Amino acid sequence: MRVNRILRVKDLEEKEKARELFEIRREIERIELEISKIETEISSINAEIPYSSQPERLIHKQRALVSKVQELRQKLETLKKAEALSEDKLKDAKRETKALEIYKDKLLYTEYQRAIKKEFIEQNFIYMIKKFLAVLLLVFIPAFSQSALQKKMMEEENKEKESRLEVMLKDIDERLKRLVEERKKLEALRAKPLTEEQQEKVKKLIKVISKTPSDEAGAILNNLEPEVAAEILLSLKERQAGQILAAMNPDKAAEVAKIVMKRKKDGKKE
């Protein structure tokens, strides 16, 4: 890829510029250190001159050192300018490398998009061929013949219908059995008259229940035999009997209500 070759060249250029900048900075440090040493020596000479027996020699040496410092400072200034220029060149090289990397990423992304699009087109084409073949198979299958799959589906559907029918018949049988049992219970309750003890109990309770609030009366009837409770309710006014039934346990109230309805029906027939 051409971009990769250019990037390799730019990378080499960037490394070369970085090396040049490093050499310049190292030379700057060396000169600054040398200037510092010379200035220290000049200061030492200045301190010796007043006490020296040969001050002219020290002054001559001092002048030579000062001249050396000036020369080094000029060189240092030139190096600092070269350092700034080298920094700019290195920055430019890095920007160019970064721009090339971004361009490379864009190219890769574009190529990836093209590959995805191509793959999508190929997959879509294969899907369309499969769909077309499926349609052809459906068109050329004779209308009067059934495939093995169709037969299998029909068999499964028939089995499911038979299973549902069996469940429905079983449910109907269970309901009929429950109805027969309920009818037998009602018949037994109708045929079973109250004993003398129960009749006496009913007479006493009628007086108590008729004067008792419906919620308390309901609690009392919950603890009585269904036949006795029904006989008491038949002796009360319909409104009061209805309120007491509503205050009773739902299951017990349903059982008692059946007996009451049966007794009323039998009384009408008589």
C-alpha positions as CSV (number, residue, x, y, z in Angstrom):
1,M,0.0,0.0,0.0
2,R,1.5,3.4,-1.1
3,V,0.4,5.2,2.1
4,N,2.3,2.6,4.3
5,R,5.5,3.3,2.3
6,I,5.1,7.1,2.7
7,L,4.5,6.6,6.4
8,R,7.7,4.6,6.8
9,V,9.6,7.4,5.1
10,K,8.0,10.0,7.3
11,D,8.8,8.0,10.3
12,L,12.5,7.9,9.4
13,E,12.5,11.6,8.7
14,E,10.8,12.2,12.1
15,K,13.4,10.1,13.9
16,E,16.2,11.9,12.1
17,K,14.8,15.4,13.1
18,A,14.4,14.2,16.7
19,R,18.0,13.0,16.7
20,E,19.2,16.4,15.3
21,L,17.2,18.2,18.0
22,F,18.7,16.0,20.7
23,E,22.3,16.8,19.5
24,I,21.6,20.5,19.5
25,R,20.2,20.5,23.0
26,R,23.1,18.4,24.2
27,E,25.6,21.0,22.7
28,I,23.6,23.8,24.4
29,E,23.9,22.1,27.7
30,R,27.6,21.6,27.3
31,I,28.2,25.3,26.4
32,E,26.0,26.6,29.2
33,L,28.0,24.4,31.6
34,E,31.3,25.7,30.2
35,I,30.1,29.3,30.5
36,S,29.2,28.7,34.1
37,K,32.6,27.3,34.9
38,I,34.4,30.3,33.2
39,E,32.2,32.8,35.0
40,T,33.1,31.1,38.3
41,E,36.8,31.4,37.4
42,I,36.4,35.1,36.5
43,S,34.8,35.8,39.8
44,S,37.7,34.0,41.5
45,I,40.2,36.2,39.6
46,N,38.3,39.4,40.5
47,A,38.7,38.4,44.2
48,E,42.5,37.7,43.8
49,I,43.5,40.9,41.9
50,P,43.5,43.3,44.9
51,Y,45.9,41.0,46.8
52,S,48.1,39.7,43.9
53,S,51.7,40.8,43.4
54,Q,51.2,40.6,39.6
55,P,47.8,42.0,39.0
56,E,48.5,42.6,35.3
57,R,48.8,38.9,34.6
58,L,45.5,38.2,36.3
59,I,43.8,41.1,34.5
60,H,45.1,39.7,31.1
61,K,43.7,36.3,32.0
62,Q,40.4,37.8,33.0
63,R,40.1,39.6,29.7
64,A,40.8,36.3,27.8
65,L,38.1,34.5,29.8
66,V,35.6,37.3,29.3
67,S,36.3,37.1,25.5
68,K,35.8,33.4,25.6
69,V,32.5,33.8,27.4
70,Q,31.3,36.3,24.8
71,E,32.3,33.9,22.0
72,L,30.5,31.0,23.7
73,R,27.4,33.2,24.3
74,Q,27.2,34.0,20.6
75,K,27.5,30.3,19.7
76,L,24.8,29.5,22.3
77,E,22.5,32.1,20.7
78,T,23.1,30.5,17.3
79,L,22.3,27.0,18.8
80,K,19.1,28.2,20.4
81,K,17.9,29.6,17.1
82,A,18.8,26.2,15.5
83,E,17.0,24.5,18.4
84,A,13.8,26.5,17.7
85,L,14.0,25.8,14.0
86,S,14.6,22.1,14.6
87,E,11.6,21.9,17.0
88,D,9.4,23.5,14.3
89,K,10.6,21.0,11.7
90,L,9.9,18.1,14.1
91,K,6.4,19.4,14.8
92,D,5.7,19.7,11.1
93,A,7.0,16.1,10.6
94,K,4.7,14.8,13.4
95,R,1.7,16.7,11.9
96,E,2.4,15.2,8.5
97,T,2.7,11.7,10.0
98,K,-0.6,12.2,11.9
99,A,-2.4,13.5,8.8
100,L,-1.1,10.4,6.9
101,E,-2.3,8.1,9.6
102,I,-5.8,9.7,9.5
103,Y,-5.8,9.4,5.8
104,K,-4.8,5.7,6.1
105,D,-7.6,5.1,8.6
106,K,-10.1,6.6,6.2
107,L,-8.9,4.5,3.4
108,L,-9.1,1.4,5.6
109,Y,-12.7,2.4,6.7
110,T,-13.7,2.9,3.1
111,E,-12.3,-0.5,2.1
112,Y,-14.1,-2.1,5.0
113,Q,-17.4,-0.5,3.9
114,R,-16.9,-1.7,0.4
115,A,-16.2,-5.3,1.6
116,I,-19.3,-5.2,3.9
117,K,-21.4,-3.9,1.0
118,K,-20.0,-6.6,-1.3
119,E,-20.7,-9.3,1.2
120,F,-24.2,-8.0,1.8
121,I,-24.9,-8.0,-1.9
122,E,-23.6,-11.6,-2.3
123,Q,-25.6,-12.8,0.7
124,N,-28.7,-11.1,-0.6
125,F,-28.2,-12.6,-4.0
126,I,-27.9,-16.1,-2.4
127,Y,-31.0,-15.5,-0.4
128,M,-33.0,-14.4,-3.5
129,I,-31.8,-17.6,-5.3
130,K,-33.0,-19.8,-2.4
131,K,-36.3,-18.0,-2.3
132,F,-36.7,-18.4,-6.1
133,L,-36.0,-22.1,-5.9
134,A,-38.5,-22.5,-3.1
135,V,-41.1,-20.8,-5.2
136,L,-40.3,-23.0,-8.2
137,L,-40.7,-26.1,-6.0
138,L,-44.1,-24.9,-4.8
139,V,-45.3,-24.1,-8.4
140,F,-44.2,-27.4,-9.9
141,I,-45.6,-29.7,-7.1
142,P,-48.8,-31.2,-8.5
143,A,-52.0,-29.9,-6.9
144,F,-53.4,-33.4,-6.3
145,S,-50.4,-34.8,-4.6
146,Q,-49.3,-34.3,-1.0
147,S,-45.7,-34.3,0.1
148,A,-44.6,-36.4,3.1
149,L,-44.3,-33.2,5.1
150,Q,-47.9,-32.2,4.4
151,K,-49.1,-35.7,5.3
152,K,-47.1,-35.5,8.5
153,M,-48.6,-32.1,9.4
154,M,-52.2,-33.4,8.8
155,E,-51.6,-36.4,11.0
156,E,-50.3,-34.2,13.8
157,E,-53.3,-31.9,13.4
158,N,-55.7,-34.8,13.6
159,K,-53.9,-36.2,16.7
160,E,-54.2,-32.8,18.3
161,K,-57.9,-32.6,17.6
162,E,-58.5,-36.1,19.0
163,S,-56.6,-35.2,22.1
164,R,-58.6,-32.0,22.6
165,L,-61.8,-34.0,22.1
166,E,-60.8,-36.6,24.7
167,V,-60.1,-33.8,27.2
168,M,-63.5,-32.2,26.6
169,L,-65.3,-35.6,26.9
170,K,-63.5,-36.3,30.2
171,D,-64.4,-32.9,31.5
172,I,-68.1,-33.4,30.6
173,D,-68.1,-36.8,32.4
174,E,-66.6,-35.3,35.5
175,R,-69.2,-32.5,35.5
176,L,-72.0,-35.0,35.1
177,K,-70.7,-37.1,38.0
178,R,-70.5,-34.0,40.2
179,L,-74.1,-33.0,39.3
180,V,-75.4,-36.6,40.1
181,E,-73.6,-36.5,43.5
182,E,-75.1,-33.0,44.3
183,R,-78.5,-34.3,43.3
184,K,-78.2,-37.3,45.6
185,K,-77.2,-35.1,48.5
186,L,-80.2,-32.8,48.0
187,E,-82.5,-35.8,47.7
188,A,-81.1,-37.2,51.0
189,L,-81.5,-33.8,52.7
190,R,-85.1,-33.5,51.5
191,A,-86.0,-37.0,52.6
192,K,-84.4,-36.6,56.0
193,P,-86.8,-34.9,58.4
194,L,-85.7,-33.1,61.5
195,T,-85.5,-35.1,64.8
196,E,-87.6,-33.9,67.8
197,E,-84.4,-32.7,69.4
198,Q,-83.5,-30.7,66.3
199,Q,-87.0,-29.3,66.1
200,E,-86.8,-28.2,69.7
201,K,-83.4,-26.7,69.1
202,V,-84.8,-24.8,66.1
203,K,-87.7,-23.3,68.1
204,K,-85.3,-21.9,70.8
205,L,-82.8,-20.6,68.2
206,I,-85.4,-18.9,66.1
207,K,-86.2,-16.6,69.1
208,V,-82.5,-15.9,69.7
209,I,-81.6,-15.4,66.0
210,S,-84.5,-13.1,65.2
211,K,-83.2,-10.6,67.9
212,T,-79.5,-11.0,67.0
213,P,-77.5,-8.8,64.6
214,S,-76.9,-10.5,61.2
215,D,-73.1,-10.8,61.6
216,E,-73.5,-12.5,65.0
217,A,-76.4,-14.7,63.7
218,G,-74.2,-15.8,60.8
219,A,-71.4,-16.9,63.1
220,I,-74.0,-18.9,65.2
221,L,-75.4,-20.7,62.1
222,N,-71.9,-21.5,60.9
223,N,-71.7,-24.0,63.8
224,L,-75.1,-25.7,63.3
225,E,-76.1,-28.6,61.1
226,P,-77.1,-27.4,57.6
227,E,-80.6,-28.8,58.0
228,V,-81.1,-26.9,61.3
229,A,-79.7,-23.7,59.9
230,A,-82.0,-23.9,56.9
231,E,-85.0,-24.5,59.1
232,I,-84.2,-21.4,61.1
233,L,-83.8,-19.2,58.0
234,L,-87.1,-20.4,56.6
235,S,-88.8,-19.2,59.8
236,L,-87.3,-15.7,59.5
237,K,-88.3,-12.9,57.2
238,E,-86.6,-13.1,53.8
239,R,-84.7,-9.9,54.2
240,Q,-83.3,-10.9,57.6
241,A,-82.5,-14.4,56.3
242,G,-80.6,-13.0,53.3
243,Q,-78.5,-10.7,55.5
244,I,-77.6,-13.7,57.8
245,L,-76.7,-15.8,54.8
246,A,-74.4,-13.1,53.5
247,A,-72.6,-13.0,56.9
248,M,-72.0,-16.8,57.0
249,N,-69.0,-18.7,55.7
250,P,-69.4,-18.9,51.9
251,D,-69.2,-22.7,51.6
252,K,-71.6,-23.2,54.5
253,A,-73.9,-20.5,53.2
254,A,-74.1,-22.2,49.8
255,E,-74.9,-25.6,51.3
256,V,-77.6,-24.1,53.6
257,A,-79.1,-22.0,50.7
258,K,-79.5,-25.2,48.6
259,I,-81.5,-26.8,51.4
260,V,-83.6,-23.7,51.8
261,M,-84.4,-23.5,48.1
262,K,-85.3,-27.2,48.0
263,R,-87.6,-26.9,51.0
264,K,-89.4,-23.9,49.4
265,K,-89.8,-25.8,46.2
266,D,-91.2,-28.9,47.9
267,G,-93.6,-26.7,49.9
268,K,-95.0,-25.2,46.8
269,K,-95.5,-28.6,45.2
270,E,-97.5,-29.8,48.3
